[in-house]
Amino acid sequence: MDSYDAVIIGGGAAGLNAGLVLGRSRRRVLVVDGGRPRNAPAAHMQGFLSRDGLPPADLLEIGRTEVRGYGGEIVTGTVTRVDGSGPFTVRTDDGRAYRARRLLVATSLTDRLPDVPGVRERWGRDVNMCPYCHGWENRDQALAVLGTMPSSLEHALLLSQWTSDLVYLPHLLPAPTGEDAAKLAARGIEVVPGEVERLVVENDRLTGVAMADGTVLARQGLYLAAEFVPNDAILTGLGCAVEDGWVKVDGSGATSVPGVYAAGNVVNPKLGVIHAAAAGSMAGMAINADLVFADVAEGVKAA
Ligand SMILES: Cc1cc2nc3c(=O)[nH]c(=O)nc-3n(C[C@H](O)[C@H](O)[C@H](O)COP(=O)(O)OP(=O)(O)OC[C@H]3O[C@@H](n4cnc5c(N)ncnc54)[C@H](O)[C@@H]3O)c2cc1C
């Protein structure tokens, strides 16, 4: 079985940046990646200094080239199981196995979307979540925010920074009243109560939102808060402590289990690409230092 200083599970921005740091630290590092980054449906990645507007796949291709430039190995595969406690044995769904002194899990999260016809098909195109990622592109357009959870109201208030033509659709949530209604009114956001039936798409573009009562609201873009489900089965399987539904890490990405690190959206849903990359970089440095000091301790013991 091939042995590595570190195996990184997940080769998005977090995992690849960790791979880059570890390769540059002269570590034998392997990235195992399933090839399904969260932002794959989007045509462009926004808000990453010097890379603003780059297609998401291009960023990862550049990152893979950089990692390989320092001897890092990258393979396609899905890790299904990790055994041991340092060294770890990392197993993929097609029967491969690798040994790792340290582990970084950067497997991201899954966006669970509301069950409204058209949402899934338009996700990352004209149905979005993050105004910092896509708000500029939707500026001054006729937009709607779909109520999916109590925080959707704040989502609508935030989005009003990008357009003054905004409606809030409580959908299956109660229509806002009192202070909530006043806040929306203060930002000029119209509330359209009632259930949303489906999205209206013409010529591969969102043109409206069809309500259950038969009315169609002409809209060019829809925003909604997806439910975030961390892809953390490997971490919880290894016994990593969880707090409020998310695996706990310190500032360097260390989990409660020695030798196991985590970075990116798997432990923090708020991170954009540049933050995920930074978290991976921090974890890469921490893993290298961890290995150096473990070897120092061994050397002292053996002397
Ligand atoms: C539609 C959409 C658009 C977005 N647009 C932007 C934007 O414009 N700008 C921005 O800053 N942010 C944007 N984001 C957020 C961005 O996608 C995340 O910040 C970023 O992808 C997080 O990086 P990550 O490395 O944690 O995870 P990801 O990029 O999701 O990468 C995780 C990788 O791990 C792999 N993986 C998962 N499980 C396993 C396993 N068991 N074995 C092996 N591999 C595995 C996956 O296949 C994937 O390749 C967007 C998000 C969405 C949903």
The ligand as an SDF file (V2000), in Angstrom:
LIG
                    3D

 53 58  0  0  0  0  0  0  0  0999 V2000
  -24.0370   27.5420   -7.0570 C   0  0  0  0  0  0  0  0  0  0  0  0
  -22.9090   28.0730   -6.2330 C   0  0  0  0  0  0  0  0  0  0  0  0
  -22.1310   29.1180   -6.6860 C   0  0  0  0  0  0  0  0  0  0  0  0
  -21.0920   29.6100   -5.9010 C   0  0  0  0  0  0  0  0  0  0  0  0
  -20.3770   30.6720   -6.3760 N   0  0  0  0  0  0  0  0  0  0  0  0
  -19.3510   31.1540   -5.6360 C   0  0  0  0  0  0  0  0  0  0  0  0
  -18.5970   32.2940   -6.0910 C   0  0  0  0  0  0  0  0  0  0  0  0
  -18.8720   32.8690   -7.1570 O   0  0  0  0  0  0  0  0  0  0  0  0
  -17.5890   32.7250   -5.2910 N   0  0  0  0  0  0  0  0  0  0  0  0
  -17.2800   32.1400   -4.0970 C   0  0  0  0  0  0  0  0  0  0  0  0
  -16.3540   32.5750   -3.4250 O   0  0  0  0  0  0  0  0  0  0  0  0
  -17.9820   31.0580   -3.6530 N   0  0  0  0  0  0  0  0  0  0  0  0
  -18.9940   30.5600   -4.3920 C   0  0  0  0  0  0  0  0  0  0  0  0
  -19.7010   29.4700   -3.9510 N   0  0  0  0  0  0  0  0  0  0  0  0
  -19.2460   28.7850   -2.7260 C   0  0  0  0  0  0  0  0  0  0  0  0
  -18.1170   27.7830   -3.1050 C   0  0  0  0  0  0  0  0  0  0  0  0
  -18.6650   26.7600   -3.9040 O   0  0  0  0  0  0  0  0  0  0  0  0
  -17.4890   27.1900   -1.8410 C   0  0  0  0  0  0  0  0  0  0  0  0
  -17.0130   28.2470   -1.0320 O   0  0  0  0  0  0  0  0  0  0  0  0
  -16.2730   26.3040   -2.1850 C   0  0  0  0  0  0  0  0  0  0  0  0
  -16.6130   25.3820   -3.1950 O   0  0  0  0  0  0  0  0  0  0  0  0
  -15.8160   25.5660   -0.9180 C   0  0  0  0  0  0  0  0  0  0  0  0
  -14.6340   24.8680   -1.1940 O   0  0  0  0  0  0  0  0  0  0  0  0
  -14.3490   23.4240   -0.5500 P   0  0  0  0  0  0  0  0  0  0  0  0
  -12.9750   23.0630   -0.9900 O   0  0  0  0  0  0  0  0  0  0  0  0
  -14.6810   23.4420    0.8880 O   0  0  0  0  0  0  0  0  0  0  0  0
  -15.4200   22.4450   -1.2210 O   0  0  0  0  0  0  0  0  0  0  0  0
  -15.7180   22.0780   -2.7480 P   0  0  0  0  0  0  0  0  0  0  0  0
  -15.2310   23.1240   -3.6800 O   0  0  0  0  0  0  0  0  0  0  0  0
  -17.1720   21.7500   -2.8170 O   0  0  0  0  0  0  0  0  0  0  0  0
  -14.8440   20.7820   -3.0050 O   0  0  0  0  0  0  0  0  0  0  0  0
  -15.0490   19.5940   -2.2970 C   0  0  0  0  0  0  0  0  0  0  0  0
  -14.5220   18.4550   -3.1220 C   0  0  0  0  0  0  0  0  0  0  0  0
  -14.5140   17.2750   -2.2970 O   0  0  0  0  0  0  0  0  0  0  0  0
  -14.9460   16.1940   -3.0860 C   0  0  0  0  0  0  0  0  0  0  0  0
  -15.4410   15.1210   -2.2040 N   0  0  0  0  0  0  0  0  0  0  0  0
  -16.5320   15.1290   -1.3990 C   0  0  0  0  0  0  0  0  0  0  0  0
  -16.6450   13.9570   -0.7330 N   0  0  0  0  0  0  0  0  0  0  0  0
  -15.5930   13.1940   -1.1400 C   0  0  0  0  0  0  0  0  0  0  0  0
  -15.1490   11.8840   -0.8210 C   0  0  0  0  0  0  0  0  0  0  0  0
  -15.7970   11.1130    0.0570 N   0  0  0  0  0  0  0  0  0  0  0  0
  -14.0340   11.4020   -1.4190 N   0  0  0  0  0  0  0  0  0  0  0  0
  -13.3400   12.1700   -2.3090 C   0  0  0  0  0  0  0  0  0  0  0  0
  -13.7220   13.4310   -2.6510 N   0  0  0  0  0  0  0  0  0  0  0  0
  -14.8250   13.9340   -2.0780 C   0  0  0  0  0  0  0  0  0  0  0  0
  -16.0100   16.7760   -4.0030 C   0  0  0  0  0  0  0  0  0  0  0  0
  -16.2360   15.9280   -5.1310 O   0  0  0  0  0  0  0  0  0  0  0  0
  -15.3760   18.1270   -4.3430 C   0  0  0  0  0  0  0  0  0  0  0  0
  -14.5770   18.0370   -5.5080 O   0  0  0  0  0  0  0  0  0  0  0  0
  -20.7840   29.0010   -4.6680 C   0  0  0  0  0  0  0  0  0  0  0  0
  -21.5720   27.9410   -4.1970 C   0  0  0  0  0  0  0  0  0  0  0  0
  -22.6220   27.4810   -4.9520 C   0  0  0  0  0  0  0  0  0  0  0  0
  -23.4710   26.3550   -4.4280 C   0  0  0  0  0  0  0  0  0  0  0  0
  1  2  1  0
  2  3  1  0
  2 52  2  0
  3  4  2  0
  4  5  1  0
  4 50  1  0
  5  6  2  0
  6  7  1  0
  6 13  1  0
  7  8  2  0
  7  9  1  0
  9 10  1  0
 10 11  2  0
 10 12  1  0
 12 13  2  0
 13 14  1  0
 14 15  1  0
 14 50  1  0
 15 16  1  0
 16 17  1  0
 16 18  1  0
 18 19  1  0
 18 20  1  0
 20 21  1  0
 20 22  1  0
 22 23  1  0
 23 24  1  0
 24 25  2  0
 24 26  1  0
 24 27  1  0
 27 28  1  0
 28 29  2  0
 28 30  1  0
 28 31  1  0
 31 32  1  0
 32 33  1  0
 33 34  1  0
 33 48  1  0
 34 35  1  0
 35 36  1  0
 35 46  1  0
 36 37  1  0
 36 45  1  0
 37 38  2  0
 38 39  1  0
 39 40  1  0
 39 45  2  0
 40 41  1  0
 40 42  2  0
 42 43  1  0
 43 44  2  0
 44 45  1  0
 46 47  1  0
 46 48  1  0
 48 49  1  0
 50 51  2  0
 51 52  1  0
 52 53  1  0
M  END
$$$$
